[in-house]
Amino acid sequence: MQDKLIVIVPAYNEADSISQTITSLLAKRDPIKQLGLDLKVYVVNDGSRDETARLASEAGADRIISHRVNQGLGAAVRSGLSAARTDNASIVVKFDADLQHSPDDIAKVIDPIVKDEADVVYGHRFNQIKYKMPFVRRMGNIVFTRLMRWLTGWQLKDSQPGIFAVNRAYLQVFRLPGNYNYTQQILLDAYHKGMRFEHVSVSFEKRNTGKSFISLKYPFKVLPQLVSVIVGVRPMKIFAPIGLAFLGVAMLVFFYQVAQYFLGITPKPVVSVNLVLGSVFFGLQTLFFGLLAQLIIEQK
């Protein structure tokens, strides 16, 4: 029996493109079979109000996973990864429903995994992009790519492509709590779980159907979920700096006011007693909470 390569296609009101997307993906079955993999296509219908699910089924999708209401792209990716894990996939590729990426690039993104050189592979669009990306998306990608590069130490060039691949090792342990920014969540989650990462150059076409989920609201949805990912895998990364910051404030105020007392400026050693004690207690409580969370995670 061949190993399974499951391509998950999140789709929300993609009736205009879903049939062509499924047909194009299924056309890659024979080339993928030469790599020893049996290609399956799973569509995650994220509460679409049009004929996306019906058209995907008619086009030959191997499985349709439907959300009753629209939950967000991150939730759709999570459902697809969970279904692929249940069905014992060896490799999973996430592919956009709008054909901005090429099905030909599936072989590229799985190549480092097939060669056992990576656990997570992201497409890098900017060597082969076919149109001028809108300013908001371009700036957002630059900001979040630099942020992810700083948080992971990986040489990231593109932190939010529409095509990526993961192997069974990551599939068994992934955690994707947020319903939106799946790309950054996966990067952080994989990094903190000791996974290997690679980039491969992929093509990227202009969107002709559907609507992009990127907007000015995107950063405000992304940042809380990134914190949630870090808390879930390395809580001390969040709680330790906060706790130490409050302890630092307490020490600075304490020593500053003691110095003022010895200089005769203030009538007593510590004037802001409530501030100092409150900062100490909050700082220690935060550190202990982080330690407790870390111990709980390590016992899983």
C-alpha positions as CSV (number, residue, x, y, z in Angstrom):
1,M,0.0,0.0,0.0
2,Q,1.3,3.4,-1.0
3,D,1.7,6.2,1.6
4,K,-1.0,8.9,1.5
5,L,-0.4,12.4,0.4
6,I,-3.5,14.4,1.3
7,V,-4.1,17.8,-0.1
8,I,-6.4,19.9,2.0
9,V,-8.3,22.7,0.3
10,P,-10.0,25.2,2.6
11,A,-12.9,26.9,0.7
12,Y,-15.3,29.6,1.6
13,N,-17.7,30.6,-1.2
14,E,-15.3,29.4,-3.9
15,A,-17.9,28.1,-6.4
16,D,-16.3,30.0,-9.2
17,S,-13.0,28.2,-8.9
18,I,-13.4,25.0,-6.9
19,S,-14.1,22.7,-9.8
20,Q,-11.1,23.8,-11.7
21,T,-8.9,23.6,-8.6
22,I,-10.0,20.0,-7.8
23,T,-9.6,18.9,-11.4
24,S,-6.1,20.4,-11.6
25,L,-5.1,18.7,-8.4
26,L,-6.4,15.3,-9.4
27,A,-4.5,15.6,-12.7
28,K,-1.3,15.3,-10.5
29,R,-2.2,11.8,-9.2
30,D,0.0,9.9,-11.7
31,P,3.1,12.1,-11.3
32,I,2.7,11.9,-7.5
33,K,2.3,8.1,-7.7
34,Q,5.7,7.9,-9.2
35,L,7.0,9.3,-5.9
36,G,5.4,6.4,-4.1
37,L,2.4,8.5,-2.8
38,D,-1.3,8.1,-3.3
39,L,-2.8,11.6,-3.7
40,K,-6.1,12.4,-2.1
41,V,-8.0,15.7,-2.1
42,Y,-9.9,16.9,0.9
43,V,-12.0,20.0,0.6
44,V,-12.9,21.9,3.9
45,N,-16.1,23.7,3.2
46,D,-16.0,26.5,5.8
47,G,-19.7,27.4,6.0
48,S,-20.0,28.4,2.3
49,R,-23.3,29.9,1.3
50,D,-22.9,29.0,-2.4
51,E,-22.5,25.6,-4.3
52,T,-18.8,25.1,-3.2
53,A,-19.5,21.7,-1.5
54,R,-21.6,20.3,-4.3
55,L,-19.2,21.4,-7.0
56,A,-16.2,20.0,-5.2
57,S,-17.9,16.7,-4.8
58,E,-18.9,16.6,-8.5
59,A,-15.3,17.5,-9.5
60,G,-14.1,14.4,-7.7
61,A,-12.8,15.5,-4.3
62,D,-12.1,12.4,-2.2
63,R,-13.7,13.9,0.9
64,I,-15.8,17.0,1.9
65,I,-15.4,18.3,5.4
66,S,-18.1,20.9,6.2
67,H,-18.4,23.5,8.9
68,R,-22.0,24.6,9.5
69,V,-20.9,28.2,9.8
70,N,-17.9,30.1,8.6
71,Q,-15.2,29.7,11.3
72,G,-12.1,31.2,9.6
73,L,-9.2,29.9,7.5
74,G,-7.3,28.8,10.6
75,A,-10.2,26.7,11.7
76,A,-10.6,25.2,8.2
77,V,-6.9,24.3,8.1
78,R,-7.2,22.7,11.6
79,S,-10.1,20.6,10.5
80,G,-8.2,19.5,7.4
81,L,-5.1,18.6,9.3
82,S,-7.1,16.7,11.9
83,A,-8.9,14.7,9.2
84,A,-5.6,13.9,7.5
85,R,-4.2,12.7,10.8
86,T,-7.2,10.5,11.5
87,D,-6.8,9.0,8.0
88,N,-3.1,8.3,8.6
89,A,-1.6,10.6,6.0
90,S,2.1,10.5,5.5
91,I,2.3,14.0,4.1
92,V,-0.3,16.8,4.0
93,V,-0.2,19.8,1.6
94,K,-2.4,22.8,2.2
95,F,-3.5,24.3,-1.1
96,D,-5.6,27.5,-1.8
97,A,-9.0,27.1,-3.5
98,D,-8.4,30.1,-5.8
99,L,-5.5,28.6,-7.9
100,Q,-3.1,31.4,-7.0
101,H,-0.7,28.6,-6.5
102,S,0.1,26.0,-9.1
103,P,-0.6,22.3,-8.6
104,D,2.8,21.7,-10.2
105,D,4.4,23.1,-7.1
106,I,3.1,20.3,-4.9
107,A,6.0,18.1,-5.9
108,K,8.4,20.9,-5.0
109,V,7.0,21.5,-1.5
110,I,7.0,17.8,-0.6
111,D,10.5,17.1,-2.0
112,P,12.4,18.0,1.3
113,I,9.9,15.8,3.2
114,V,10.3,12.9,0.9
115,K,14.1,13.2,1.2
116,D,13.7,13.4,5.0
117,E,15.3,16.9,5.1
118,A,12.4,18.7,6.7
119,D,9.2,18.3,8.7
120,V,7.5,21.5,7.6
121,V,8.0,23.2,4.2
122,Y,6.6,26.6,3.2
123,G,6.4,27.9,-0.3
124,H,8.3,31.1,-1.0
125,R,6.4,33.3,-3.5
126,F,8.5,36.3,-4.1
127,N,10.9,34.8,-6.7
128,Q,8.1,33.8,-9.0
129,I,5.2,36.2,-8.2
130,K,3.2,37.1,-11.3
131,Y,1.6,40.3,-10.2
132,K,2.1,43.3,-8.0
133,M,0.8,42.4,-4.5
134,P,-1.4,45.1,-2.9
135,F,0.4,47.5,-0.5
136,V,-1.5,46.3,2.7
137,R,-0.7,42.6,2.0
138,R,2.9,43.4,1.0
139,M,3.6,45.4,4.2
140,G,1.8,42.9,6.3
141,N,3.9,40.1,4.9
142,I,7.1,42.0,5.5
143,V,6.2,42.7,9.1
144,F,5.0,39.2,10.0
145,T,7.9,37.5,8.2
146,R,10.4,39.6,10.1
147,L,8.5,38.9,13.4
148,M,8.5,35.1,12.7
149,R,12.2,35.2,11.7
150,W,13.0,36.8,15.0
151,L,10.8,34.4,17.0
152,T,12.1,31.3,15.4
153,G,15.6,32.1,14.1
154,W,14.6,30.4,10.8
155,Q,15.7,32.2,7.6
156,L,12.1,33.0,6.6
157,K,11.4,34.8,3.3
158,D,7.6,34.4,3.2
159,S,5.7,33.7,6.4
160,Q,2.2,33.4,4.9
161,P,2.0,31.5,1.6
162,G,-1.1,29.6,0.6
163,I,0.9,26.4,0.1
164,F,2.8,24.4,2.6
165,A,3.5,20.8,3.5
166,V,4.0,18.9,6.7
167,N,5.0,15.3,7.5
168,R,3.5,12.7,9.8
169,A,5.8,13.7,12.7
170,Y,4.4,17.2,12.8
171,L,0.9,16.1,12.0
172,Q,0.8,13.9,15.2
173,V,1.7,16.8,17.5
174,F,0.4,20.0,15.8
175,R,-1.6,22.6,17.8
176,L,-3.5,25.2,16.0
177,P,-5.7,27.1,18.5
178,G,-6.6,30.2,16.5
179,N,-9.2,30.4,13.8
180,Y,-7.3,32.9,11.5
181,N,-3.6,33.2,11.1
182,Y,-2.7,29.5,10.6
183,T,0.7,30.2,8.8
184,Q,2.3,32.0,11.8
185,Q,0.7,29.6,14.3
186,I,2.2,26.6,12.5
187,L,5.6,28.2,12.3
188,L,5.7,28.9,16.0
189,D,4.2,25.6,17.0
190,A,6.6,23.6,14.8
191,Y,9.7,25.6,16.0
192,H,8.9,25.1,19.6
193,K,8.4,21.4,19.0
194,G,11.8,21.0,17.5
195,M,10.7,20.5,13.9
196,R,12.9,21.0,10.8
197,F,11.9,23.8,8.4
198,E,12.6,24.4,4.7
199,H,11.6,27.0,2.1
200,V,11.0,26.2,-1.6
201,S,10.4,28.7,-4.3
202,V,6.8,28.5,-5.8
203,S,4.9,30.5,-8.4
204,F,2.0,32.8,-7.4
205,E,-0.7,34.1,-9.7
206,K,-3.1,37.0,-9.3
207,R,-6.4,36.1,-7.7
208,N,-9.2,36.0,-10.3
209,T,-12.1,34.8,-8.1
210,G,-13.1,35.1,-4.5
211,K,-12.0,37.6,-1.9
212,S,-8.8,37.8,0.2
213,F,-9.2,37.5,4.0
214,I,-6.3,40.0,4.5
215,S,-7.5,43.4,5.8
216,L,-6.4,46.1,8.2
217,K,-8.1,44.1,11.0
218,Y,-5.7,41.2,10.3
219,P,-2.9,42.2,12.7
220,F,-5.4,42.6,15.6
221,K,-6.6,39.0,15.0
222,V,-3.1,37.6,14.5
223,L,-1.2,38.9,17.6
224,P,-3.5,37.5,20.3
225,Q,-3.4,34.1,18.6
226,L,0.4,34.1,18.3
227,V,0.6,34.7,22.1
228,S,-1.8,31.8,22.6
229,V,0.4,29.5,20.5
230,I,3.5,30.5,22.5
231,V,1.7,30.1,25.8
232,G,0.5,26.6,24.7
233,V,4.0,25.3,23.9
234,R,6.5,27.5,25.8
235,P,4.6,29.5,28.5
236,M,7.7,30.8,30.2
237,K,8.5,32.7,27.0
238,I,5.5,34.9,27.8
239,F,5.2,34.7,31.6
240,A,8.9,35.0,32.5
241,P,9.5,38.4,30.8
242,I,6.2,39.8,32.3
243,G,7.0,38.5,35.8
244,L,10.6,39.8,35.6
245,A,9.5,43.1,34.3
246,F,7.2,43.7,37.3
247,L,10.0,42.5,39.7
248,G,12.4,44.9,38.0
249,V,9.9,47.8,38.4
250,A,9.6,47.0,42.1
251,M,13.4,46.9,42.6
252,L,14.0,50.2,40.7
253,V,11.3,52.0,42.7
254,F,12.6,50.5,46.0
255,F,16.2,51.4,45.5
256,Y,15.4,54.8,44.0
257,Q,13.2,55.8,47.0
258,V,15.7,54.3,49.5
259,A,18.4,56.5,47.9
260,Q,16.2,59.5,48.2
261,Y,15.6,58.8,51.9
262,F,19.4,58.6,52.6
263,L,19.8,61.9,50.7
264,G,17.2,63.5,52.9
265,I,14.7,64.0,50.1
266,T,11.9,61.8,51.5
267,P,10.8,61.3,55.1
268,K,10.7,57.5,54.9
269,P,12.7,54.8,53.0
270,V,9.8,53.6,50.8
271,V,7.1,56.1,49.9
272,S,5.3,53.9,47.3
273,V,4.8,50.8,49.4
274,N,1.7,49.6,47.6
275,L,3.4,50.0,44.2
276,V,6.5,48.0,45.3
277,L,4.6,45.2,47.1
278,G,2.0,45.0,44.3
279,S,4.7,44.7,41.7
280,V,6.6,42.1,43.7
281,F,3.5,39.9,44.3
282,F,2.2,40.2,40.7
283,G,5.7,39.4,39.3
284,L,6.2,36.4,41.5
285,Q,2.6,35.2,40.8
286,T,3.2,35.5,37.1
287,L,6.5,33.6,37.3
288,F,4.9,30.8,39.4
289,F,1.9,30.6,37.0
290,G,4.3,30.2,34.0
291,L,6.3,27.5,35.8
292,L,3.1,25.6,36.7
293,A,1.9,25.9,33.0
294,Q,5.3,24.6,31.9
295,L,5.1,21.6,34.2
296,I,1.6,20.8,33.0
297,I,2.7,20.9,29.3
298,E,5.8,18.7,30.0
299,Q,3.6,16.1,31.7
300,K,1.4,15.7,28.6
